[in-house]
Amino acid sequence: MGQAPLVLTITTLITALPVCSAFAQAPSKIRINKLPIAAYVPAEYALSRGWFKEAGLDVSMDTVAAAAIAIQALIGGKLDIIYGALDVGLRAHAQGIDINVLADNNNAQTKPPDAAAILVRADAGIRSLKDLEGKRFLVNNLQNVNWAYSREAISKAGGDPSRIQFLELEFPQMVDALLGGQADAASTTEPFTTIGLGTGKLIAASYMFVDTQPGLNIAGWMTRGDWVKQHLTEARTFRRVVQRAMDVLNQSPDEKTKAILQFTPLKPELLPKITLDNWSTELNPDDLQKQLAVYKKQGAIDQTYDVKTIIVP
């Protein structure tokens, strides 16, 4: 009779142990940026399905910002992983900032048509990219991937990019600027490539990624070198979950369409007409090395390096 309270106490303690034990670890917190574009949908889809949490990650989308802005939050420690054009991370590392590339996310097509294009007016008499010398050329940002590869495509066609006036303008405004005569060419992306071509007054003078580097690794996931050293398992898990979402969406066109319409402002009638990038987390080191060479040639960076040193294994 006297031993019963002791048995009850021990049983109670054993029952309570898993709750307060070190073995019951809370999910690892990862803060990422967010973009309402089709290429970002796999991350949104994985989060909505609870797959990150299922894998032991507490992922939060803290900032709506493109990589050129989000990288400042990454460097400052306010974000842990960011999505964006890989040129941002590659150029930052060239400037001595400790940035690592965790994963690819979306690639250009290997043959036309592609999401990215150089649009010109059909009646402008521009028969070759060399004809753009002396013209006004719109890009969403100077020194970025669209700018560099537009210049590279022009160089490949025998033109001199230094003789072209490059002007910054946001993607949504480019088509109207071309139609209104405020510019002669524009480096666009979807859905604005399709919107422009749909006017019947603009043509694609080049699909610059396809014409210069088919299958270009355009955008992906980046992090800080010091963060990934302390969170390598979490980084790899994040990459694996994003790929899981890609696999599901790539294998189910209907589900992919539904997800894109759910997580982006794309209109249902426009989605079937646009050319989407290819989705994959697998990085191609040779592709990234070629990108660095292009950025140096076009003046976006001063020196190159071995990209394998910044790719998260």
C-alpha positions as CSV (number, residue, x, y, z in Angstrom):
1,M,0.0,0.0,0.0
2,G,2.8,2.4,0.9
3,Q,4.5,1.9,-2.5
4,A,1.6,3.0,-4.7
5,P,2.2,6.7,-4.5
6,L,5.8,6.2,-5.6
7,V,4.8,4.1,-8.6
8,L,2.2,6.7,-9.6
9,T,4.8,9.5,-9.3
10,I,7.3,7.7,-11.5
11,T,4.7,6.8,-14.1
12,T,3.6,10.4,-14.2
13,L,7.1,11.6,-14.7
14,I,7.8,9.0,-17.5
15,T,4.6,10.0,-19.3
16,A,5.6,13.7,-19.1
17,L,9.2,13.2,-20.2
18,P,8.7,13.3,-24.0
19,V,7.0,16.7,-23.7
20,C,10.0,18.4,-22.0
21,S,12.8,16.2,-23.3
22,A,15.5,17.4,-25.7
23,F,14.3,14.7,-28.0
24,A,11.1,16.7,-28.7
25,Q,12.7,19.4,-30.7
26,A,10.8,22.4,-32.1
27,P,10.9,22.9,-35.9
28,S,13.9,24.8,-37.2
29,K,12.9,28.4,-38.1
30,I,13.8,29.6,-41.7
31,R,12.8,33.0,-42.9
32,I,12.5,33.5,-46.6
33,N,11.4,36.2,-49.0
34,K,8.3,36.0,-51.2
35,L,7.5,36.8,-54.8
36,P,4.0,36.5,-56.5
37,I,5.4,35.0,-59.7
38,A,4.9,31.5,-61.3
39,A,8.5,30.4,-60.6
40,Y,8.0,30.9,-56.9
41,V,4.9,28.7,-56.7
42,P,6.6,25.4,-55.7
43,A,7.7,27.0,-52.4
44,E,4.2,28.4,-51.8
45,Y,2.7,25.0,-52.7
46,A,5.0,23.1,-50.3
47,L,4.2,25.6,-47.5
48,S,0.4,25.3,-48.1
49,R,0.6,21.5,-47.9
50,G,2.6,21.5,-44.7
51,W,5.5,19.7,-46.2
52,F,8.2,22.0,-44.6
53,K,6.7,21.5,-41.2
54,E,6.5,17.8,-41.9
55,A,10.2,17.8,-42.6
56,G,11.0,19.6,-39.3
57,L,11.2,23.2,-40.7
58,D,9.2,26.2,-39.6
59,V,9.3,28.3,-42.8
60,S,7.9,31.8,-42.8
61,M,7.7,34.2,-45.8
62,D,8.7,37.4,-44.1
63,T,9.4,39.8,-46.9
64,V,7.9,40.4,-50.3
65,A,11.0,41.5,-52.3
66,A,13.0,40.6,-55.3
67,A,16.6,39.4,-54.7
68,A,18.2,42.7,-55.3
69,I,16.4,44.0,-52.2
70,A,16.1,40.8,-50.2
71,I,19.8,40.2,-50.3
72,Q,20.3,43.2,-48.0
73,A,18.0,41.5,-45.5
74,L,19.9,38.3,-46.0
75,I,23.2,40.0,-45.3
76,G,21.8,41.7,-42.3
77,G,20.5,38.4,-40.8
78,K,16.8,39.3,-41.2
79,L,16.3,36.5,-43.7
80,D,17.9,33.0,-43.9
81,I,17.3,32.0,-47.5
82,I,16.2,34.1,-50.4
83,Y,14.8,33.4,-53.8
84,G,15.8,35.4,-56.8
85,A,17.9,35.7,-60.0
86,L,21.1,33.9,-59.4
87,D,23.2,36.8,-60.8
88,V,22.4,38.7,-57.6
89,G,24.3,36.1,-55.5
90,L,27.0,35.5,-58.0
91,R,27.8,39.2,-58.3
92,A,27.6,39.7,-54.5
93,H,30.2,37.0,-53.9
94,A,32.4,38.6,-56.6
95,Q,32.3,41.7,-54.4
96,G,33.5,39.8,-51.3
97,I,30.2,39.1,-49.7
98,D,29.8,35.6,-48.2
99,I,26.9,34.3,-50.3
100,N,26.3,30.7,-51.1
101,V,23.9,29.2,-53.8
102,L,21.7,26.6,-52.2
103,A,19.6,25.5,-55.2
104,D,18.4,26.3,-58.7
105,N,14.7,26.9,-59.1
106,N,13.9,27.9,-62.7
107,N,15.7,27.5,-66.0
108,A,15.3,29.0,-69.5
109,Q,14.1,26.8,-72.3
110,T,16.6,25.0,-74.5
111,K,14.9,26.2,-77.7
112,P,12.5,29.0,-78.6
113,P,10.1,30.3,-77.6
114,D,11.2,31.3,-74.1
115,A,9.8,33.4,-71.3
116,A,12.5,36.0,-71.8
117,A,12.7,37.9,-75.1
118,I,14.0,41.1,-76.8
119,L,10.9,42.7,-78.2
120,V,10.9,45.4,-80.9
121,R,8.2,47.0,-83.0
122,A,7.3,45.0,-86.1
123,D,7.4,48.1,-88.3
124,A,10.8,49.5,-86.9
125,G,12.9,47.8,-89.6
126,I,15.1,46.0,-87.1
127,R,16.2,42.9,-88.9
128,S,19.2,42.1,-86.6
129,L,20.2,42.9,-83.1
130,K,23.1,44.8,-84.7
131,D,20.4,47.3,-85.9
132,L,19.8,48.3,-82.2
133,E,23.0,50.3,-82.2
134,G,22.1,53.9,-81.5
135,K,18.7,52.9,-80.2
136,R,17.0,53.0,-76.7
137,F,16.7,49.7,-75.0
138,L,14.6,49.0,-71.9
139,V,15.7,46.7,-69.1
140,N,14.2,46.3,-65.6
141,N,17.6,46.8,-64.0
142,L,21.0,47.7,-65.2
143,Q,23.7,45.1,-64.5
144,N,21.3,42.2,-64.0
145,V,20.8,39.0,-65.9
146,N,18.4,40.4,-68.5
147,W,20.7,43.3,-69.1
148,A,23.9,41.2,-69.4
149,Y,22.4,38.5,-71.6
150,S,20.7,41.1,-73.9
151,R,24.1,42.7,-74.3
152,E,25.6,39.2,-74.9
153,A,23.0,38.4,-77.6
154,I,23.7,41.7,-79.3
155,S,27.5,41.0,-79.2
156,K,26.9,37.6,-80.6
157,A,24.9,39.2,-83.5
158,G,27.9,41.4,-84.3
159,G,26.5,44.5,-82.6
160,D,28.2,46.8,-80.1
161,P,26.3,47.1,-76.8
162,S,28.3,50.2,-75.8
163,R,26.5,52.0,-78.7
164,I,23.1,51.3,-77.3
165,Q,21.3,53.4,-74.6
166,F,20.1,51.1,-71.9
167,L,17.2,52.6,-69.8
168,E,15.6,51.2,-66.7
169,L,11.8,50.5,-66.6
170,E,9.6,48.1,-64.8
171,F,8.5,45.0,-66.8
172,P,4.7,45.9,-66.7
173,Q,5.4,49.3,-68.4
174,M,7.6,48.0,-71.2
175,V,5.0,47.1,-73.8
176,D,3.3,50.4,-73.6
177,A,6.6,52.2,-73.8
178,L,7.5,50.3,-77.0
179,L,4.1,50.9,-78.6
180,G,4.3,54.5,-77.7
181,G,7.7,55.0,-79.2
182,Q,9.5,55.9,-76.0
183,A,11.9,53.1,-76.7
184,D,13.0,50.9,-79.5
185,A,13.6,47.5,-77.8
186,A,12.9,45.9,-74.4
187,S,14.2,42.9,-72.6
188,T,11.0,41.3,-71.3
189,T,9.8,38.3,-69.3
190,E,6.5,36.5,-69.0
191,P,3.6,37.4,-68.9
192,F,4.8,40.6,-70.7
193,T,6.5,38.7,-73.5
194,T,3.2,37.1,-74.4
195,I,1.2,40.3,-73.8
196,G,3.6,42.2,-76.1
197,L,3.5,39.6,-78.9
198,G,-0.3,39.4,-78.5
199,T,-0.6,43.0,-79.7
200,G,0.4,42.0,-83.2
201,K,2.6,45.1,-83.3
202,L,5.7,43.7,-81.5
203,I,8.0,40.8,-82.5
204,A,10.7,38.9,-80.7
205,A,14.1,39.9,-82.2
206,S,15.7,37.4,-79.9
207,Y,15.1,35.0,-77.1
208,M,18.4,36.1,-75.5
209,F,18.8,33.3,-73.0
210,V,18.1,30.5,-75.5
211,D,20.3,32.3,-78.2
212,T,23.3,32.6,-75.9
213,Q,23.0,29.9,-73.2
214,P,20.2,27.5,-73.7
215,G,18.7,26.2,-70.4
216,L,20.3,29.0,-68.4
217,N,19.9,28.6,-64.6
218,I,18.0,31.9,-64.2
219,A,16.9,32.0,-60.5
220,G,17.2,30.0,-57.4
221,W,17.8,30.0,-53.6
222,M,20.7,31.7,-51.9
223,T,21.9,32.0,-48.4
224,R,24.9,33.2,-46.3
225,G,27.9,31.1,-46.0
226,D,28.1,31.4,-42.2
227,W,24.4,30.4,-41.9
228,V,24.6,27.3,-44.0
229,K,27.7,26.1,-42.0
230,Q,25.5,26.0,-38.9
231,H,22.4,24.8,-40.7
232,L,23.5,22.5,-43.4
233,T,20.9,19.8,-42.6
234,E,18.1,22.4,-42.6
235,A,19.3,23.9,-45.9
236,R,19.4,20.5,-47.6
237,T,16.0,19.7,-46.2
238,F,14.6,23.0,-47.6
239,R,16.0,22.2,-51.0
240,R,14.5,18.6,-50.9
241,V,11.0,19.9,-50.0
242,V,11.0,22.4,-52.8
243,Q,12.0,19.7,-55.2
244,R,9.2,17.5,-53.9
245,A,6.7,20.3,-54.7
246,M,8.2,20.7,-58.2
247,D,7.9,17.0,-58.9
248,V,4.3,16.9,-57.9
249,L,3.4,20.0,-60.0
250,N,5.5,19.0,-63.0
251,Q,3.7,15.6,-63.1
252,S,0.3,17.1,-62.9
253,P,-0.5,20.0,-65.4
254,D,-3.9,20.6,-63.9
255,E,-2.6,20.9,-60.4
256,K,0.2,23.1,-61.6
257,T,-2.3,25.4,-63.3
258,K,-4.4,25.5,-60.2
259,A,-1.5,26.4,-58.0
260,I,-0.2,29.1,-60.3
261,L,-3.6,30.7,-60.4
262,Q,-3.9,30.4,-56.6
263,F,-0.6,32.0,-55.7
264,T,0.0,34.5,-58.5
265,P,-2.1,37.3,-60.0
266,L,-1.9,35.7,-63.5
267,K,-5.3,35.7,-65.3
268,P,-6.8,32.3,-66.2
269,E,-7.1,33.2,-69.9
270,L,-3.5,34.3,-70.1
271,L,-1.8,31.4,-68.4
272,P,-2.2,28.8,-71.2
273,K,-0.5,31.2,-73.6
274,I,2.7,32.0,-71.7
275,T,5.9,30.1,-71.8
276,L,6.9,29.0,-68.3
277,D,10.5,28.4,-67.2
278,N,11.5,24.8,-66.4
279,W,11.5,24.1,-62.7
280,S,14.3,22.2,-60.9
281,T,16.5,22.6,-57.9
282,E,19.5,20.9,-59.6
283,L,22.3,23.4,-60.2
284,N,24.6,23.2,-63.2
285,P,28.1,24.4,-62.1
286,D,29.2,24.8,-65.7
287,D,26.2,27.0,-66.4
288,L,27.0,29.2,-63.4
289,Q,30.6,29.5,-64.5
290,K,29.6,30.6,-67.9
291,Q,27.3,33.2,-66.3
292,L,30.3,34.7,-64.5
293,A,32.2,34.9,-67.7
294,V,29.3,36.8,-69.3
295,Y,29.0,39.2,-66.3
296,K,32.7,39.9,-66.5
297,K,32.6,40.4,-70.3
298,Q,29.7,42.8,-70.1
299,G,31.1,44.7,-67.1
300,A,28.8,43.6,-64.3
301,I,31.7,42.2,-62.3
302,D,35.5,42.8,-62.2
303,Q,36.7,39.2,-61.6
304,T,35.5,35.6,-61.7
305,Y,36.0,32.7,-59.3
306,D,35.3,29.0,-59.1
307,V,31.5,28.7,-58.5
308,K,31.9,25.3,-57.0
309,T,33.3,26.9,-53.9
310,I,29.9,28.6,-53.2
311,I,27.4,25.8,-54.1
312,V,25.9,24.1,-51.1
313,P,26.6,20.4,-51.5
